[in-house]
C-alpha cells in the first residue's frame, strides 16, 4: 500500500475537482490509499507518511510554511506529480516553488487575431507532442509514439536540472513576435533530494486528460514518482 495525497484548487477553469477525480480509480486500483485536500494547509503538516502528492492548483498563493513543508517532503522522498497549470502555473510569486518544479508556464500562443472570439478556444492550436530519445527509454514514456493535440500549447521557461521526456515546438507565425521556432519541454522529470517530480504540460481540460497518451503518461508518472524503497 502507498499513501497518495491529492491537493487541488485554484482557478476553476482547469476543473481541479473533475480532473483529479479522473485518476482516483487508477490510484485505488493500484493499491493507493487516497486523501484529498482542497487547500495548501496540508503542506504545513507532517507529510512523512505520504508517498505521492498529486497537485492540481492553478495560480493561487502558497505560504512560506506550506512551501517549506512541500519542499522538505519531496526532498525526503515524497513523489510530486501534476499536469498543465495545476503544477506548472502554480504560485507564480514563489521563486522557491519554481526552483522545486524546474519549469514555469510563460504563455500559450493564440490563433490568428481575426479568429479570436474572447474564449479559451482562442488559444487552442493543433500541435505535436514529440517524445525525446531519453523519453523513448524512460518507463514513463517508453512505447508512446509522438501524438497530436488540439488544445493549449504551453511555452515553458525552464532550467537544466530537468530530464525532458517529450517536447513541443512553437512555430513562427506572422502575428507572433518571435523569429525562430521554440522547442519547449512538454513532459519532464526532476530529482529533488530523495524525491521524484513529474510534470506534464498537456491537460488544460478533462478531454485532454482522457487522451490515451496523456493519461498514460500521467498514470505512469504517478507510479514512477511514488516513494521508492531507497528514498
C-alpha positions as CSV (number, residue, x, y, z in Angstrom):
1,X,0.0,0.0,0.0
2,X,1.1,3.5,-0.7
3,X,-0.4,6.8,0.6
4,X,-1.4,9.4,-2.0
5,X,-2.3,12.9,-1.2
6,X,-4.3,14.9,-3.8
7,X,-4.1,18.7,-3.3
8,X,-6.5,20.6,-5.6
9,X,-8.0,24.1,-6.1
10,X,-7.1,27.4,-7.7
11,X,-8.5,28.6,-11.0
12,X,-11.7,26.7,-11.7
13,X,-11.1,26.9,-15.5
14,X,-8.9,23.8,-15.1
15,X,-11.6,21.9,-13.4
16,X,-9.4,20.7,-10.5
17,X,-12.1,18.5,-9.0
18,X,-13.2,16.8,-12.1
19,X,-9.6,16.5,-13.4
20,X,-8.3,14.8,-10.2
21,X,-11.4,12.6,-9.8
22,X,-10.5,11.1,-13.2
23,X,-7.4,9.5,-11.7
24,X,-8.9,8.2,-8.5
25,X,-9.9,4.7,-9.9
26,X,-6.3,4.3,-11.2
27,X,-4.8,5.1,-7.8
28,X,-7.2,2.9,-5.8
29,X,-6.9,0.0,-8.3
30,X,-3.1,0.2,-7.8
31,X,-3.3,0.0,-4.1
32,X,-3.0,3.6,-3.1
33,X,-4.8,5.0,-0.1
34,X,-6.0,8.4,-1.2
35,X,-6.5,11.6,0.8
36,X,-8.0,14.7,-0.8
37,X,-7.4,18.2,0.4
38,X,-8.9,21.4,-1.1
39,X,-6.3,23.8,0.4
40,X,-2.5,24.0,0.7
41,X,-2.7,23.9,4.5
42,X,-1.9,20.2,4.4
43,X,1.6,21.1,3.2
44,X,2.4,22.6,6.5
45,X,1.6,19.3,8.3
46,X,3.9,16.3,8.8
47,X,4.0,14.6,5.3
48,X,6.4,11.9,6.3
49,X,3.9,9.1,5.6
50,X,2.9,10.5,2.2
51,X,4.4,8.6,-0.7
52,X,2.9,10.6,-3.6
53,X,1.4,14.1,-3.9
54,X,-0.8,14.8,-6.9
55,X,-1.2,18.6,-7.2
56,X,-3.8,20.4,-9.3
57,X,-3.7,24.0,-8.1
58,X,-3.5,26.7,-10.8
59,X,-2.1,30.1,-9.9
60,X,-3.1,30.8,-6.2
61,X,-0.7,31.5,-3.4
62,X,1.3,29.4,-1.0
63,X,2.7,30.5,2.4
64,X,6.3,30.0,3.5
65,X,5.4,27.2,6.0
66,X,3.3,25.4,3.3
67,X,6.1,25.7,0.8
68,X,8.8,24.6,3.2
69,X,6.7,21.6,4.1
70,X,6.2,20.6,0.4
71,X,9.9,21.1,-0.5
72,X,11.0,19.2,2.6
73,X,8.6,16.3,1.9
74,X,9.9,15.9,-1.7
75,X,13.5,16.1,-0.6
76,X,12.8,13.3,1.9
77,X,11.3,11.1,-0.8
78,X,7.7,12.0,-1.4
79,X,6.9,12.0,-5.1
80,X,5.2,15.0,-6.7
81,X,3.1,14.8,-9.9
82,X,0.9,17.2,-11.8
83,X,-0.2,18.4,-15.2
84,X,-0.7,21.7,-17.0
85,X,-1.4,24.8,-14.9
86,X,-2.0,22.7,-11.8
87,X,1.7,22.3,-11.3
88,X,3.5,24.4,-14.0
89,X,1.5,27.6,-13.3
90,X,1.1,27.4,-9.5
91,X,2.2,30.0,-7.0
92,X,3.7,32.4,-9.5
93,X,5.0,34.7,-6.8
94,X,7.2,32.0,-5.2
95,X,10.6,31.6,-6.7
96,X,11.4,28.7,-4.3
97,X,8.4,26.8,-5.8
98,X,9.7,27.5,-9.3
99,X,13.1,26.1,-8.3
100,X,11.4,23.0,-7.0
101,X,9.5,22.3,-10.2
102,X,12.1,23.4,-12.7
103,X,9.8,24.9,-15.3
104,X,7.2,27.6,-15.3
105,X,4.3,28.5,-17.7
106,X,5.1,31.6,-19.7
107,X,2.3,31.6,-22.3
108,X,0.1,29.6,-24.6
109,X,0.1,31.3,-28.0
110,X,-3.1,32.2,-29.7
111,X,-4.7,31.8,-33.1
112,X,-4.6,34.4,-35.8
113,X,-6.0,37.8,-34.5
114,X,-9.0,37.8,-36.8
115,X,-10.1,34.4,-35.4
116,X,-10.1,35.5,-31.7
117,X,-13.5,35.4,-30.0
118,X,-12.6,36.0,-26.4
119,X,-12.9,32.5,-25.1
120,X,-10.5,29.8,-24.0
121,X,-10.6,28.4,-27.5
122,X,-8.6,31.4,-28.7
123,X,-5.6,29.5,-27.5
124,X,-6.4,26.1,-28.9
125,X,-3.8,25.2,-31.5
126,X,-3.0,22.0,-33.3
127,X,0.4,20.8,-32.2
128,X,2.6,17.8,-31.7
129,X,4.0,16.2,-28.6
130,X,7.3,14.6,-29.6
131,X,9.0,12.0,-27.4
132,X,12.7,12.6,-27.0
133,X,15.4,10.0,-27.2
134,X,15.6,9.9,-23.4
135,X,11.8,9.6,-23.4
136,X,11.8,6.6,-25.6
137,X,13.8,4.7,-23.0
138,X,12.2,6.1,-19.9
139,X,9.5,4.0,-18.1
140,X,7.0,6.9,-18.2
141,X,7.0,7.4,-22.0
142,X,8.5,4.2,-23.4
143,X,6.4,2.8,-26.2
144,X,4.4,6.0,-26.6
145,X,4.7,7.5,-30.1
146,X,4.6,11.2,-30.9
147,X,1.0,12.4,-30.9
148,X,-1.2,15.4,-31.9
149,X,-3.3,17.6,-29.7
150,X,-5.7,20.5,-30.3
151,X,-5.6,22.4,-27.1
152,X,-3.4,25.0,-25.3
153,X,0.3,24.6,-26.2
154,X,2.4,25.6,-23.2
155,X,5.5,27.7,-23.6
156,X,7.6,26.9,-20.6
157,X,10.7,28.6,-19.1
158,X,12.9,26.0,-17.5
159,X,16.4,25.1,-16.2
160,X,18.9,22.4,-17.0
161,X,18.1,20.2,-14.0
162,X,15.0,18.7,-15.7
163,X,15.1,15.5,-17.7
164,X,12.9,16.1,-20.8
165,X,10.9,13.2,-22.0
166,X,8.8,15.0,-24.6
167,X,8.8,18.4,-26.2
168,X,6.5,20.6,-28.3
169,X,7.6,23.2,-30.9
170,X,6.1,26.6,-31.2
171,X,6.5,27.7,-34.9
172,X,7.0,31.2,-36.2
173,X,3.8,32.9,-37.3
174,X,3.3,36.3,-38.8
175,X,1.2,37.6,-35.8
176,X,3.7,36.5,-33.2
177,X,6.9,38.4,-32.3
178,X,9.4,35.6,-32.1
179,X,11.7,35.0,-35.0
180,X,12.5,31.2,-34.9
181,X,10.8,28.1,-33.7
182,X,10.9,27.5,-30.0
183,X,11.2,24.0,-28.6
184,X,9.6,23.8,-25.2
185,X,9.5,20.8,-22.7
186,X,6.1,19.1,-22.6
187,X,6.9,16.3,-20.2
188,X,9.8,16.2,-17.8
189,X,11.1,14.6,-14.6
190,X,13.2,16.1,-11.9
191,X,15.1,14.6,-9.0
192,X,15.0,16.7,-5.8
193,X,16.8,15.1,-2.9
194,X,15.4,11.7,-2.5
195,X,12.2,12.7,-4.3
196,X,10.9,12.4,-7.8
197,X,8.9,15.1,-9.7
198,X,6.9,14.6,-12.9
199,X,5.3,17.4,-14.9
200,X,3.2,17.0,-18.0
201,X,2.1,20.3,-19.6
202,X,-0.9,18.9,-21.6
203,X,-4.1,18.8,-19.5
204,X,-6.0,22.0,-20.0
205,X,-9.3,20.2,-19.9
206,X,-10.7,16.8,-18.9
207,X,-11.0,15.7,-22.5
208,X,-7.2,16.2,-23.0
209,X,-6.6,14.3,-19.8
210,X,-8.6,11.4,-21.3
211,X,-6.4,11.3,-24.4
212,X,-4.8,7.9,-24.2
213,X,-1.2,9.1,-24.4
214,X,-1.7,12.0,-21.9
215,X,-3.5,9.8,-19.4
216,X,-0.9,7.0,-19.7
217,X,2.0,9.5,-19.2
218,X,0.3,10.9,-16.0
219,X,-0.6,7.4,-14.6
220,X,2.9,6.0,-15.3
221,X,4.3,9.2,-13.8
222,X,2.4,8.7,-10.6
223,X,3.8,5.2,-10.2
224,X,7.4,6.3,-11.1
225,X,7.4,9.2,-8.7
226,X,5.9,7.3,-5.7
227,X,8.4,7.0,-2.9
228,X,10.8,4.1,-3.6
229,X,12.3,1.7,-1.1
230,X,15.6,3.6,-1.4
231,X,14.1,7.0,-0.7
